[in-house]
Amino acid sequence: MTDLPMFPLGSVLFPYMPLKLRVFEERYLVMLSRILVNEPAEFGVVLIERGQEVGGGEQRFPLGTVAQVTELEATEEGFIGVVAQGDRRIEVVEWMPEDPHPQAVVRELDTLAWDDSLLPLLGRAERTVRSTLALASEFTDQAWPANVELSDDPVAKAWQLAGIAPLGALDQVTLLRSPTMEGLLGSIIDLTAAADESLRAAWPDD
């Protein structure tokens, strides 16, 4: 277990997925100044269960992901642009007093083991996610296009499929909680297929 600066957000961060932030609150500017002396510069990201991102006082899910800072940019508007990458999964053991930013005692969750026998399941998950993204793009703006390029590494691709699937935050937390790679891929397929059915029910063919 280790102490880790935390950044609760209104979205889920997955391993191998990018994160872009506009940091302007004083407490998180302090956090940046503290973590940037380390290599890599890291902080934890958890989903806000109830409340707001700005001002504090929110309730948070205990499961999250370590984010590693890859780029920084100061802007004329007065905020700091941060680009980070999701790394490993964590579970919050205890929230500590804010000083001035959130911080917690966390433990790392096991890395999901890959087996090449899962390649057909990975292929099915990819087809399901890409087809549902294509369908969703006909009705609403999507953060990711159906033809987005993914990693050749199967573990990275699995987590990236979880990150780009057009799912709600609670479904994303379910994926992040997966205890096995087979379970992750199966949940991606099931949850994305359910989202596909919901889209078709909401916008039936004329």
Helices and strands as residue ranges (DSSP letters): E 2-5, E 18-23, H 26-35, E 42-50, E 59-74, E 80-96, E 103-108, G 116-118, H 119-137, H 154-164, H 169-176, H 181-202
